[in-house]
Amino acid sequence: MKLGIIVSSLRALQLFLKKSARTNRLPDYIVIEGPLAGGHLGFGLDWAQYDLATIVAEIRDWLVEQKLDIPLVPAGGIFTGTDATNFLETDAAAVQVATRFTVTRECGLPENVQQEYFKASEDEIEVNQISPTGYPMRMLKSSPAIGDIIRPNCEAYGYLLDASGNCQYIDAYNRAHAAHPGERRVRIWDKTCLCTHMRNFDCWTCGHYTYRLKDTTHRNADGSYQILSAEHVFHDYQFSKDNRIALPEISAAV
């Protein structure tokens, strides 16, 4: 079995290797997730001050100094084949990509959610603190999970806890209802029930470059966007050059 880890800084990697030294086993690969990734981030709200290429270079150079040979896999904001090639040419073993595949037929997201991704502008993508894990999270501002009224559903779907072992959504839910006694439909703005909303596809986490997805396909006659295939996106990563993006063949609906 391969063992990989995800880090967002050299310091995080050093801490992991120090704590895991007693196992006498190094990770088989390291995913280095930068500040433009989707979902939970290994950065604070100052994420824009960091750069994936810089972090990858720091980790690569440190591993060389330590005479450690562990494959590196950059992730977050790798939107074109050129982006991928740039990392592969600087000794990355592979790249991890996700945003381009969220709008493919094979993804599993409901098509109405995929259309929201296509329509999103850069201003509609935010890094907020509504996750009960305590980590900042990148998602669409229009996500139904933001400001919802749902009661905690931990018993049904499992427990999503913070570093102290508590569910911050339960705390936020109780605070909001205590502040509005007698009201049944109280919106909870500061946290969300991530267990429920991830299960129901109502938490629209996304990468920073989601607003560029509309430029990767055709717009249909009804205003919607043509859903792509994973094969098309994969081949575009393989063969595109000069930061170009290959559009799919036009479907009958366009």
C-alpha positions in Angstrom: 0.0 0.0 0.0 1.3 3.5 -0.9 1.3 6.1 1.8 1.0 9.7 0.8 0.6 13.0 2.7 -0.7 16.4 1.9 1.1 19.5 3.1 1.0 23.2 2.3 4.4 24.3 3.6 7.9 23.1 4.3 7.3 23.5 8.0 4.2 21.2 7.9 6.3 18.5 6.1 9.1 18.8 8.7 6.7 18.4 11.5 5.1 15.3 9.9 8.5 13.7 9.3 9.6 14.4 12.8 6.5 12.9 14.4 6.4 9.9 12.1 10.2 9.1 12.5 9.4 6.3 15.0 7.6 4.4 12.3 10.8 4.1 10.2 8.8 4.7 7.1 8.8 7.7 4.8 5.8 8.7 2.8 5.8 7.3 -0.7 4.8 10.7 -2.2 4.0 14.2 -1.0 1.1 16.2 -2.4 1.9 19.9 -2.0 -1.4 21.8 -2.0 -1.1 25.5 -2.8 -3.3 28.5 -1.9 -5.5 28.2 -5.0 -6.9 24.8 -4.2 -10.6 24.1 -3.6 -12.2 23.1 -0.3 -10.2 23.2 2.9 -6.9 25.1 2.7 -3.7 24.7 4.7 -3.5 28.5 4.8 -5.1 31.3 6.7 -7.1 34.2 5.2 -3.7 35.6 4.1 -3.6 32.8 1.5 -3.0 35.2 -1.4 0.5 36.0 -0.1 1.7 32.5 -0.9 2.6 30.8 -4.2 2.6 27.1 -5.1 5.8 27.2 -7.2 7.7 28.8 -4.3 6.5 26.3 -1.8 7.3 23.4 -4.1 10.9 24.7 -4.7 11.4 25.2 -0.9 10.4 21.6 -0.2 12.3 20.2 -3.2 15.5 21.9 -2.1 15.2 20.9 1.5 14.7 17.2 0.5 17.8 17.4 -1.6 19.7 18.8 1.4 18.4 16.0 3.6 19.2 13.4 0.9 15.6 12.3 0.8 14.1 11.0 -2.4 10.3 11.4 -2.1 8.2 12.2 -5.2 6.5 15.6 -5.1 3.0 16.2 -6.5 2.0 19.9 -6.8 -1.7 20.7 -6.6 -4.0 23.7 -6.6 -4.4 26.1 -9.6 -2.9 23.8 -12.2 -5.5 24.7 -14.9 -3.7 24.1 -18.2 -1.3 21.5 -19.7 1.3 24.3 -19.7 0.8 24.8 -15.9 1.3 21.0 -15.5 4.4 20.9 -17.7 6.0 23.8 -15.9 6.0 21.8 -12.7 7.0 18.5 -14.3 10.0 20.3 -15.8 11.2 21.4 -12.3 11.4 17.8 -11.0 7.8 17.2 -9.9 6.8 13.6 -10.2 3.2 14.3 -11.1 0.5 16.9 -10.7 -2.9 16.7 -9.0 -5.8 18.5 -10.8 -9.5 18.7 -10.0 -11.3 21.9 -11.1 -11.3 21.1 -14.8 -12.8 17.7 -14.0 -15.7 19.0 -11.9 -17.7 19.8 -15.0 -17.3 16.4 -16.7 -20.0 13.8 -17.1 -18.0 11.3 -15.1 -17.6 13.6 -12.1 -20.8 12.7 -10.3 -21.8 16.2 -9.4 -25.4 17.0 -10.4 -25.6 18.9 -13.6 -27.4 21.9 -12.0 -24.4 22.3 -9.7 -22.0 22.0 -12.6 -23.8 24.8 -14.4 -23.3 27.0 -11.2 -19.6 26.4 -11.6 -19.7 27.4 -15.2 -21.6 30.6 -14.5 -19.4 31.7 -11.6 -17.4 34.9 -11.8 -14.2 35.5 -10.0 -16.1 37.7 -7.4 -18.4 34.8 -6.6 -15.5 32.6 -5.3 -14.6 33.2 -1.7 -12.4 31.8 1.1 -14.6 31.7 4.2 -14.5 30.3 7.7 -17.9 28.5 7.9 -16.3 25.0 8.1 -16.7 23.4 11.5 -13.2 22.0 11.2 -11.7 25.4 11.9 -9.9 25.5 8.5 -10.6 28.2 5.9 -12.6 26.8 2.9 -12.9 28.0 -0.7 -16.4 27.7 -2.2 -19.0 29.6 -4.2 -20.8 32.4 -2.4 -24.1 31.1 -3.8 -23.7 27.7 -2.1 -26.9 26.6 -0.3 -24.8 25.6 2.7 -24.1 29.2 3.6 -26.6 30.6 6.0 -28.8 27.5 6.2 -31.2 26.6 8.9 -30.6 22.9 9.2 -30.4 21.3 12.6 -27.2 19.3 13.3 -27.3 15.9 11.8 -24.2 14.3 13.3 -26.1 11.2 14.5 -27.1 10.4 10.9 -23.9 11.2 8.9 -21.0 11.0 11.4 -19.0 13.6 13.3 -16.9 16.4 11.8 -14.9 17.8 14.7 -12.4 20.6 15.2 -9.0 20.2 16.8 -10.6 20.3 20.3 -13.0 17.5 19.5 -16.1 19.7 19.2 -18.4 20.4 16.3 -18.4 24.1 15.8 -21.7 24.0 13.9 -23.5 22.6 16.9 -22.1 25.4 19.0 -23.1 28.0 16.3 -26.6 26.5 16.0 -27.1 26.6 19.8 -25.9 30.2 19.9 -28.1 31.4 17.1 -31.2 29.8 18.6 -30.4 31.1 22.0 -30.2 34.6 20.5 -33.6 34.2 18.8 -35.8 32.4 21.3 -39.1 31.2 20.0 -38.1 31.4 16.3 -38.1 28.1 14.4 -36.2 29.1 11.2 -33.0 30.7 12.4 -30.2 31.1 9.8 -26.8 30.0 10.9 -24.3 32.3 9.1 -21.0 31.7 10.9 -20.7 27.9 10.5 -22.4 25.2 8.4 -23.4 21.5 8.9 -20.7 20.2 6.5 -21.7 16.5 7.1 -25.2 17.1 5.6 -24.3 19.6 2.9 -21.4 17.6 1.4 -23.7 14.6 1.3 -26.5 16.5 -0.5 -24.2 18.4 -2.9 -25.1 21.7 -1.3 -21.6 22.7 -0.3 -20.1 24.0 -3.5 -16.4 23.9 -2.8 -14.3 24.9 -5.7 -10.8 25.9 -6.9 -9.8 29.5 -7.4 -9.9 29.2 -11.2 -13.4 27.9 -11.3 -14.4 31.2 -12.9 -12.4 30.2 -16.0 -14.4 27.0 -16.6 -16.8 28.8 -18.9 -13.8 29.4 -21.3 -13.2 25.6 -21.6 -16.5 24.7 -23.4 -19.3 26.0 -25.5 -22.5 27.8 -24.4 -25.7 26.1 -25.4 -28.6 27.8 -27.2 -30.6 27.8 -23.9 -27.8 29.7 -22.0 -26.4 26.6 -20.3 -22.9 25.3 -20.9 -21.9 22.1 -22.6 -20.8 19.4 -20.2 -17.4 17.9 -21.0 -15.9 14.4 -20.9 -13.1 13.4 -18.6 -11.3 12.0 -21.7 -11.4 15.4 -23.4 -10.0 17.2 -20.3 -7.3 14.6 -19.8 -6.2 14.9 -23.4 -6.1 18.7 -23.1 -3.8 18.4 -20.2 -1.6 16.0 -22.2 -1.3 17.9 -25.4 -2.2 21.6 -25.1 0.7 24.1 -25.4 1.2 27.8 -24.7 -1.5 27.9 -22.1 -4.2 27.2 -24.7 -7.3 25.2 -23.9 -8.9 22.9 -26.5 -12.6 23.3 -26.8 -14.7 20.1 -27.2 -16.6 19.2 -30.3 -19.9 21.2 -30.5 -22.8 19.2 -29.3 -26.3 19.3 -30.9 -27.6 21.5 -28.2 -25.3 24.4 -28.9 
